[in-house]
Amino acid sequence: MSMSATANQRSTKMVDYARTGPGTAAGQYLRQFWQPVYHSADLAIGKPVPLRIMSEDFTLYRGESGRVCLVDARCPHRGTQLSSGWVEGDALRCFYHGWKFAADGACVEQPAEDSSYCDRVTLASHPTQEYLGLIFVFLGSGAAPELPRFPEFDGFGGLIEIDSYLRECNYFQNVENALDMSHVGFVHRDNEASYNGIGRGAQLRAEESDWGVVYTFARADGQLRVQQFGMPNIFYMTALPTDPEIGWQESLFWWVPIDDVQHMQFGLHRIPVSGETAERVKARRQERRMLIDTAHQHVAREILRGRVSLRDVDKNRVDLVRLQDDIAQVGQGRIADRDHERPGRADTGVIAIRRLWDREVTARENGGTLKRWTRDAKIVPRAWGLATASLGDAAATATSPSFVDVRPTVEIDIQLNAMHGDPLTR
């Protein structure tokens, strides 16, 4: 089914995608899918943390067995923050009065009450899984579905970079940006890996797939760049070359709301290198990582306030691509005003995503049938004839990938502070 847009098409009243708190239509829909919420490397055994996802607060901890647990934010006794407590085995004991809760949320001790009514007290607990260096959670109702797997990544013998960043606007602005190829030649025009002519509306197509949307740009010579959007908030793409030894790479992204005005992008980059080449690539990436000592979020605020210009920024000290996207997306407002847009032909991908969301969320609200989104080996990204399968050839001798964290150090605390939320607002 083609989802092209006409040049003079205006936005119509749509589902409210922006608000994802408990009880909202978009929030209830998102909660029916597994979502990444944390880096495995950031969650130490025995050190609980508060976690805010989709405007809802939780406690995340790793038990002594290594098991990851997600439970309510507050103790049901007198409401104190459970992340201030301590881990015993795989259980969590409250800091205030010592009530103890098993990993499944069951109350197992009430010291001052002689555990007299443990059986009448419980915490909500939620399924968790660790996969590809990330912690995934299921916050929906009913039994959790099977966690989607990406064999191109977990069965890959090369290098996988684990990444994330905080963006200070609504998550759906980033979702839409994924299928907005026409922004590349303008937002990223001073990126040496960019190029002219990409994203002309007449050469773009967005078609529904079994997983979401197939988004295609056709060059004048007939070669295609094909990107894959997975419902409701996943993007699988071929990324522009950033290193002379690796050429094109593949990236997998999720956009997860912290609340309605800030979100996380969790990302994995699949790089077909091994041996000495992999070591050289890792060394260059780590060197670049350490050079970045300025948070792109802070610079974007100053640019949007009119205090500095992008031309004034030392591009060696900031993640330029993320800064450029910050300016564009946060520049739409913390929550974009879609009622006054004038979308055109080049917005065909954006319109495709909105139509799917409108259809699925409305069906869920009305008790209708929802589409079961699935991905097979044919739903992969391609760039100018370079298929997914060929990317793994250079590292086919290994049986599992080598993982490396590439988050700029300056940004890790910013991310954790945002995901942990403000305790004074709970």
N, C-alpha and C positions, 0 to 999 in steps of 0.2 A: 504494500500500500504506500503510495507516494504521499509525502507530507510537505509539498512545496508551498511557498507563500507568494502572494502577489505583492507588487511594490507598494501599493497603497493600502495594504491590509492594516487595520487598526486592532489593538488589543480589545478583546471582549471580556466580560465579567468571567473570571476564572476561579478555580479553587484557590483558597488561601494556602499557598505552599510555604509561606514564610514562617508561620507560627507553628511550632512543633512541640509545645509543652503538653503535659498530660491532658487527655481529653480532646485535643484538637484533631481535626480530620487528618491533616498532613502528619502530625505526630503519631497518631495511631497507625497510619499506614507505614511509616518508616520503622516503627517498632516491630513490625512483622518480618523484618529482615535482620540478619546478623550485621552488626556494625563494629568496626574497629574503634577502640576507645583509648588505647594506651600502648606504649612500646613495652615489650616484655623486659627489655634491659633496664627500664626505669622502675620496675616493681621488685623491690628486694624482699626476701623472706623476712617475715615478722615485722614489717613496717607498713601498717595500714595507711591509706591516703583517702581524703575526700575526693569524690569525682562528680562533676556536673556534666550531664549529657541531656540534650533536649529539654533544658530548663528544669531538670529533675536532679535531685541530689542522692548520692549513693556512697557506700563505703567499699573500697576496693582493697583487697589484701591477698598476699601469698602466704599460705600456710607453711608449716615446717616441712611438709612432704613435697612442697613445690606447687601444690594445687592453688589455682587462682579462684578467688571467691568474690562475688559481688552481692552485697546485701543493703538493707536500708541505711540511710544516713544517720538516723538517730535511734537511741535506745528507747524502747517502748515504755520503760519504767518511768523516767522523769525527763526524757527528751534530750539528753546531752549527746554531743557528737561522738559517734562510735569510733571514728578514725583516731581519736585521742587515746583509745584503749590499747590493749596489747594482745598478741597472738599466743595461744597455747595449743600446740599441735596444729590442727587445722581449724580450731575454734577461735572465737574472738571474745575477749572479756572487756566489759565496759569500765572505763576509767572512774566513773562516779560512784557506783555502789557494787561493782564487781559482778553484775549479772553476766553470765557466760552463754554464748550462742554457738551452736554447731555450724558447720559450713552450709548446711541446708536451711539455716535460720531458726532451727528449733532451740528454745531456751532449755539449757541443761543444768544451770545452777543459779540460785538466788540466795547468796550467803546469809543476808540478814533476815530472810524469810524462811530459812530452813528448806528452801526449794519447794515450798508448799503448793505453789500453783504454776510451776514450770509448764505443765501440760496445757495451760490456757494462754500461753504467750509465745509468739513467734515473730520472726522478722521475715519480710519478703526476701527471697533470694532468687538469683537469675542465672541461667546457664552461661558459662564462659568456655572459650577454647583459645588456645594459643596456636598461631599459624603464621609462618613466614615472618617471625619476629614481632608480630603484633598480637595484642589481646583483643579478641572479639567477644561481644556480649549479645544476648538475645533478650530484649525487654518486652516482647509481645505477649499476648495472651495465648493460652493453649500450649501444646507441645512444641518445642523448638524444631524447625526444619533442619535438615542436614546442612552443615556449613558448606557453602560452595567452595570448591577446590579449583586451583589453577595449575594444572600439571605442567604448563609451559614454564612456571616458576619453581614449583617444588620438585620437579623432576629434571632440573636444569643443572648442568655441570659448570657453569660460569660464575660470574660475580653478580650478587644482588645487593643493591644499595637500599637501605631502609631510611625513609625520610618522612618529615612532616613539617607543617608550619601552621601558625595561627593567622587567620585573616579577620579583621575587625568589621565584618559586615555579615549579612544574612547568608547562610550556606547556599541558598538557591541561586544567588548571583554567580557563584562559582560553578554550580552545576550547569547553568545556561552558558557560561563562558566556554565550557568544554566544546560545545557544538556551535561555536561562533568563530569559524576559521578566518573570517574577514578582518578580525581585529589584529591579526598577527603582523601584517605589514605596516600597521600604524602604532599600536602600543609597543611593539618590540622592534621598531624600525631601525634602531641603532644597535641591535644585537647582530653580530657578524654572521650568526647562523640563520638569520632570517632571509627572506627573499621577496621579490616583488611579484605582484599579480595574483597571489594566493587569495582565495576566498571570494572571487567574483560570483555574484548571486546566480548568474546564468549557468555556472559550471558546478554548482553545489546541488547535491541530492541528499535527502534524509528519508529513509524508508524503515518501517517497523520490521523488527526481526523477532526471533523467538526469545531473545535476551533483552531487547530494548530498541535501539535505533542504530542502523548502519548509516554512517555519515561519510559521504564521498565527494572528493573534489577531483575534477577531470582537467588535466593539463591540455594545452592545445595539441600536443602530440598524441593524445589519447591515453597516456599513462595516468594511473589513478593513485590517489592517496586515500586510504580507507581507514576510518577510525570506528571504534565500537563503544557504544554507550550501553551500560547494563542497568536496568531498572532496579532500585529507584535512584541510586546516587553513585554509580561506579563508572569509571572511564578507563578503557584499555586502548592505548595509543602507541604509535610510533613517534618517538621524540627526536627532535632535531639534533644533529651531531654536536657534541660539546668537547670532544677529545679527538686528536688526530689518529689515534690507534683504534678507535672503536666505531667510528661512523655512526649510523643510526642505531638506536637502542629502543627497547620497549618499556613502557611505563604503565602502571596500574594505580589508579587513584580512587579514593573514597572521600566524600565531603560530608562531615558529620557535625551537626549543630551542637555547640555548647549551650547556647541559648539563642534567642531570636536575632541577636545583633553581633554574634561572633561564632566562628566555627573553626574546625580543624580540617586540614587536608592531610590524610595519611597516604603515603606513596611508596611504591616499590619500583625500582629500575632494574631491568634485566639486561645485563651487559655481557656479550659473548666473548669473553677473554678468559684465559687460564695461564698458569705457569708464570714465567717472567713478565709477560705482557700484563697480566692481572696485577702483579706487584707494582709495576710502573704506574698503571692507571690508579691504583689505590693510593700510591704515594702522592701523585699529582692532585687527586681529589682531596686528600687530607690536608695538603699544603694550602689549597684553595679554601678549604673549610676554616682553617685557622686564620687566614687573612681577613675573613669577614668578622669585623668587630662592631658593626653598627646594625641595629635591628631595622629591617625594612619597614616594619609597622610604624616605628617612630619617625622615620624619614617621610613616609607617605603622609602622616598627619601634618608635618610642617609644610609639605608641598601643597596639600589641599587647603591649608590655612593661608596660603599665599606668602609665606615667610621665606621660602627658598624655591628654587627652580630645579628641575631634574638635571639641567645643564651644570648646576653647581655641585652635584653629588660626586664624590670620589667612588667610581664604579668598582674599584678594587676592594673596597671595604664594606660593600653591601651586596646582597643577592639582587642583581639588577632585574632579572625577569620577574621575581616576586614583587619587587618594588613597583615595576611598571603595571603589573596586574592589580596591585593594591590601589594605585592611583585610579585606574579605570573602574574597578568594582566598588571600592569604598566611596569613590567619587559619585556613584549612583545614589548615595545615601546609605545609612546603616541597613535600611530595608528599602529596596527599590520601589518606586511608584510606577507600577505597570499600567495603571489606568490611563496615564497620559503619554504613553509611548506611541511611536509611529514606526512599527516594524516594517521591513522591506523584504525584498527577494533574498538578500543575503542572510536573513534571519531564519531561513528554513529549518535549521537544526534546532534553534531555540523553540520555534513553534511546534516542532515535532515532540520535543520533551514535554512541553506544556500540555499538548493534546493527550499524551499518554497518561500523564499525572491527572488531568481532569477526568479522564475516563475511569481510571482505576480507583481514585479516591472517591469519586461520586458513586461508583458501583459498590464500594465497601460501605459507604454511608447509607445506601439504599437497600442493602442486603442482596446485591446482585453478585454475579459470578466474576471473580477476579482471574486475570491471566496468570498462569504459572510460568514464570520466567526461567528459561533454561538456556545454557550455552553449550554448544558442542565444538568440535575441533575446527569447524568451518568459520566460526565467528571469531576471527582474529584480525588485528590491524595489518595493513600493508602500506608500503610507501614506494610508489613508482616501480612496482613489480617485485620488490623485496619482500618475500613472504615470511611469516613467523618461523616456519620450520627451518629455514636457512640460517636464522640467527643463532641457533644452538650448535651448529656444526663445529665451530671453533673450539668448543669446550665439551665435546661429546664424551670424552674419556672419563670424566668424573661422574660420580653417582649422585651427588647432592651439591647444592650451591654453596658458595662462600658468602657469608653475610657481612656487611659493613655499614655502620651508622654514619651517615653523611650530614646530619643536622649541624648547622653552624653552632658552635658552643654558645655564642651570645644569645641564641634564640631558645635554647632548651628550657631555661628558667621561665622565660616568657610564656612558653607553651604550658608548662606544668602549673604555673600560677593561674592561668586561665582555666585549665581543666579542673583544677582543685577548687575553683570558685572563691568567692569572698565570704569568709565565715560570719561576717557581720550582717550579711543579708539573708542568711538561712533562717 
